[in-house]
Amino acid sequence: MKKIASSVAVLLLSVFISACVSHTKVSVADKAIPKSWIDPDTGHKIVRLSEEPGSRSLYFHQNAYAASGDKMVISVDNPKGVAVVDLKTLVVKRLYADPNIEILFMGPVSRDVYLTYIPAVDGEVVHPQNELQSPTKVLAVNIDTGVVREVATVARGKIHSINNDETLLIGAFAEEAHNLETGPRDKRFEARYEAKDADGNPLSFADAKEVRMDERLEKRIPMQMFTVNIQSGEQKTILKSTDWLNHIQFSPHDPELVIYSHEGPWHKVDRIWLTDIHGRTPQKIHSRMMNMEIAGHEFWSFDGKEIFYDLQTPRGQDFWLASYNLETGERVWRHMDRDEWSVHFNMSRDGKLFAGDGGDSEMVAKAKDGKWIYLFDSVPVKDVAGISARNAKDLIKPATLKSTKLVNMQDHDYRLEPNITFTPDGKWLVFRSNMHGPVHVYAVEIAKH
């Protein structure tokens, strides 16, 4: 594998040093954005972790944390790049800058953050959500030293995940390009989806996204899921499909086990699947029992024993955080109120607490008061008088989610998804928000003072 040219390495090092020296500079616009405050509605402390507008935390199931739990990576803008947050001191330092890169994830065992380098096309930066058809480099940057190394070059497609021993990457490619978005993005938002109803009226952002996703699904574009050996660079196809393959995640425990989704409108697809890198027959994790039932935004428990997902029976009416235990087959459905439904859910590393990032009135729950960051306790529904059904052990175990509001998100525009994650020590929830205008990375303290 080719080494990065020494001239490029020198340039990167100079960018790194220059950025580190200037990391404490804050723009004039940001001076009006508080660095920390106590939410008057919840009593919880919130801190702004990022120094630069346009900074973002990672997607909710992508690991942003060093294995030791001391540092976190975020994306930064102007110039585009990567920054490292020291979780003990909250000092932010730029690590790497290049307009053509995107953060993938932190390595689960190393001190490397993995990036994709996607060359601009006709001067336009290519977003990895598009069906990538040009070569993409995977880079690894050490978060302590800034040393950069090339990991592999992928002929086409998107890298989704890395396995727990850091030997394999996994991704997927489509055999033809398709762009879900309809124009350039507003930097404050996640994406740009536009569509019209039968009468020619513009649809809401949420409904336009459904239409655009259905158009992509119905194209039935042939796809391949593949692995990349990090040592040798060898690429191997492990699954072929005309279903839209997305949301691919290696198990945090088993280096060969994978969950993935059949992407598309959730009420139309059987979304959540399990397979391995050796061609195991895919196993459907959740089977629909009623029309308009949906399940999605799946993620692993940190011990790799359970798969969690948003479940609605039917869509937009009854809301659950569901889980399936791979070892025992046990299923638990945790009920929540409409306003507590969240775009994404997540869990603490010890599995004791859950969190949600809320949602606005246009989203699937049509919440009247759903714009909050939530903390949840799972409370089991117990048998009355200790009397159990004879087949209780074979039935779904019900529970309820007891919520605590942590952050008032009334000023947040949910076209940017907050994507909450617990810090490794379980003391903070990290999220991205445009509540003050520009996008920043924030953290809310779980303990209340």
URRADA-V809305 format. One record per run of one state. SS is the DSSP state (H for helix, E for strand, C for the rest). FROM is the first residue (numbers start at 1). LEN is the number of residues. Records with the same first field share a line. If there is no record, write none. Layout:
# URRADA-V809305
SS->FROM-LEN, FROM-LEN
This chain:
# URRADA-V809305
C->1-5, 22-7, 33-3, 39-6, 49-7, 57-8, 66-5, 77-4, 87-5, 98-3, 107-5, 119-2, 122-2, 125-11, 143-5, 155-3, 163-5, 175-21, 197-5, 203-2, 219-4, 230-5, 242-3, 251-6, 263-9, 277-6, 285-9, 301-5, 313-6, 326-5, 337-1, 341-4, 348-6, 357-15, 381-3, 387-5, 395-2, 409-12, 423-5, 434-6, 446-4
H->6-16, 29-4, 205-14, 338-3, 384-3, 392-3
E->36-3, 45-4, 56-1, 65-1, 71-6, 81-6, 92-6, 101-6, 112-7, 121-1, 124-1, 136-7, 148-7, 158-5, 168-7, 196-1, 202-1, 223-7, 235-7, 245-6, 257-6, 272-5, 283-2, 294-7, 306-7, 319-7, 331-6, 345-3, 354-3, 372-9, 397-12, 421-2, 428-6, 440-6
